[in-house]
């Protein structure tokens, strides 16, 4: 009898566990958007729960993106877990899709939402510019652009600072002698100094210990696979601080956040703050002005804003410069032609300035060829639809994620196809192939600016 009761209890326990397991699976299947809604962009099969991960278990690769674009067109879709993603390709399609207000939303991502949840102790993940949308995004973007324009961003007013940074970097490289120089973070400090001058009106010496330590571990979006399936797990950004592997990556991000917060506090307490017209100084005054009412102007938002500027500047500028060094190292004949043009136009030992660009057509063409080959914006940031909308004839429900892809290898629309590798035979560079004629050097006095 006792054996029978024991067997019955074991059966009931097993059945109960099995029932709970099946109930959870059923719930996941019910909540998962397996398949596609009516008139949704085509693509590989999307299964319940796992999406298209049966085809891309480690996430979408570049080849996978190219294949589905080739097979399904400039609007193709696939899934990861309970998220459907739409891949938008080709410049005209990208422009049409992202011109709509409904595609301006930003999904939860580690570099934005996860970082903001941590910095605000879980209060909000909607901060900064790259991770926000709606009224907050419009207001903060308008403020930043207005301030940068007032400071002369994009004009020649920052040229003396750029020349000083270039001079210090060249001195640093010269001091290394015959030692190998790691390229990964070579340009970080110079770019940060330029951004810091705009944001706070200060710069750091080359041997600034704290900044150099931060830059050694600086984590950029390109350092991680942002299309990894792990980032599409439900609510992963809220709980990533409890997952050991993700917690370590988040710790590197938090160190930069802490550095920015400390620098802002020191800046506010400095004697120069009251007369400073930098972006941070103006923002802090705006916080004080609006402190008695509801406002998006907060210290947490300011920290996120500075962070976004750093990431945007470092990720784009340093990556392009590093690629330029690599391509030129592989094409020494191009280096010689560039040097010949410099020698014909500039005084020996003198750095070129913005005013010299028109007299250096071959160098300008080479820089643009490097940018074309590198194609930094191959994959844009992911957006999320904030309302139901129709994009290129397809019905996209609210909450769907859109990723833009710019393909350099196969331009659509009948445009001239360009080689994917660096070439001296593209129309732009070929146009500048000419016999360099020694021209009178325009000697001019360059004003030397000294910055403390």
Helices and strands as residue ranges (DSSP letters): H 2-31, H 62-72, E 75-80, E 83-89, H 91-98, G 101-103, I 110-114, H 115-119, H 134-150, G 156-158, H 159-175, H 188-200, H 209-216, G 221-223, G 229-232, H 236-239, G 240-242, H 244-269, G 273-275, H 279-289, H 299-313, I 314-318, H 319-330, H 332-345, G 354-359, H 361-374, G 376-378, E 383-384, E 389-391, E 394-396, E 401-405, H 427-431
